[in-house]
Amino acid sequence: MKVPLLDLKAQYQTIKHELWQAMEEVLESQHFILGPKVEALEEAVAPYCGCQYGVGVSSGTDALLIALMVKQIGPGQGVITVPYTFFSTAGSVYRLGATPFFVDIDPVTYNIDPRSIKNFVEAECNFDYAAGALLHKGSGIKIRAIIPVHLYGQCAEMDSIMELAKEYHLVVIEDGAQAIGAEYPFENHGSSSRAGSMGDFGCFSFFPSKNLGGFGDGGMVTTSDREMAEKLKIMRAHGSKPKYYHHLVGGNFRLDALQAAVLSVKFKYLDTWTDKRRQNAAYYNSLFQQSGLIEKGFIFPPKAIWESGSAINPQSAIPARHREPARSGEAGGRNPKFVGHIYNQYVIRAKRRDELRTYLREHGVGTEIYYPLPLHQQECFVELGYKAGDFPESEKAAAETLALPIYPELEPAQMEYVVARVSSFYAN
Ligand SMILES: Cc1ncc(COP(=O)(O)O)c(C=O)c1O
């Protein structure tokens, strides 16, 4: 049996006719950049993410870049983020002449650990009350923002992050590239909030492998700040408004109408596809549980922290600091029906990870390692002065994790095959 990591052709076949129709409309209009198709997508995605405004941009990377740019984050300034993420989270900070300050991740969620932020701030920074500014002691750099990444489709611990951001006057730019529609039980809101609606900005990617993926690059910034939304729109078109009159130095960060047309068609199916991914994750979890591999310590399936009441995610598996006492009549947790993870990736921790990956490849199973070398160890960031051992949880995750196929069209038999092959690997 062959089980690819991702099968985009399967999805394409199911909605081919609609996609061609939408693309043809763009071709007939000969309006290729921004315009009504982009506006329609923005008007659909922004409320879906719990925001008032959406600004379509050229990629998830450019979404991060432009959010930093409108907040004028640059030389002499710093941004707190994680080293265990896709490159552009920190790359976009660095490209603007600002300094990424890395802090470690939570080993269960793989997301930024608010305790690491607190430790960093308390040990390495001073808060200047008169100026309302957080200053890095060693360098004098002014820390301006935090970029939490909602990695693999699960929200970072946003209530603690927002509290810290408020205390230290920091901008919060959510890297939701992998997390469109992911939910978080934000306590102050009384119910759940979606990725991209809790910080000042949400940054999304429409890279083809994302839950909502285009036929090329694309992205969006979400915000509920009207002034910022307006500025983002100006910034994505070289900082000009009207055309040829430049208030700011922006760039070409525009989204194409063809991408927006494709994405608007796919958007209608997003919830159905996300549900399928969730079902697939639940099925994998039950298969792994039955396999005995977890008890033997060979593999550790992903934990969906921001959900509860499910047999596959007992409260006992959630670290105490994430746990809430069970309310009467409920299975435990914040809301028994709550499902937050959107499973852009289903990532296991595995003993002898690299050997397992080779074995699975030989048996027709596609996998991927996200991400094999944490950012603080990347050659291009040598001047930041980090070294191996600085972020043990990030380094461990980079050495031990493996993404398995989780796409919506995956058949139960394919998942059974994947888990059977993982079992046969450890049986040898
Ligand atoms: C966490 C994260 N941030 C940012 C990006 C950048 O998005 P894009 O590839 O659309 O530029 C990605 C995409 O892979 C990502 O996974």
The ligand as an SDF file (V2000), in Angstrom:
LIG
                    3D

 16 16  0  0  0  0  0  0  0  0999 V2000
    4.5930   28.3450   11.2720 C   0  0  0  0  0  0  0  0  0  0  0  0
    4.7220   28.9600    9.9160 C   0  0  0  0  0  0  0  0  0  0  0  0
    4.9570   30.2740    9.8270 N   0  0  0  0  0  0  0  0  0  0  0  0
    5.0570   30.8890    8.6420 C   0  0  0  0  0  0  0  0  0  0  0  0
    4.9370   30.1950    7.4650 C   0  0  0  0  0  0  0  0  0  0  0  0
    5.1200   30.9090    6.1770 C   0  0  0  0  0  0  0  0  0  0  0  0
    4.0770   30.7670    5.2690 O   0  0  0  0  0  0  0  0  0  0  0  0
    4.3350   30.8010    3.6960 P   0  0  0  0  0  0  0  0  0  0  0  0
    4.9700   29.5230    3.3000 O   0  0  0  0  0  0  0  0  0  0  0  0
    2.9730   30.9780    3.1250 O   0  0  0  0  0  0  0  0  0  0  0  0
    5.2070   31.9720    3.4120 O   0  0  0  0  0  0  0  0  0  0  0  0
    4.6830   28.8270    7.4980 C   0  0  0  0  0  0  0  0  0  0  0  0
    4.5340   28.0640    6.2450 C   0  0  0  0  0  0  0  0  0  0  0  0
    4.9590   26.9820    6.0700 O   0  0  0  0  0  0  0  0  0  0  0  0
    4.5820   28.1880    8.7660 C   0  0  0  0  0  0  0  0  0  0  0  0
    4.3500   26.8890    8.8530 O   0  0  0  0  0  0  0  0  0  0  0  0
  1  2  1  0
  2  3  1  0
  2 15  2  0
  3  4  2  0
  4  5  1  0
  5  6  1  0
  5 12  2  0
  6  7  1  0
  7  8  1  0
  8  9  2  0
  8 10  1  0
  8 11  1  0
 12 13  1  0
 12 15  1  0
 13 14  2  0
 15 16  1  0
M  END
$$$$
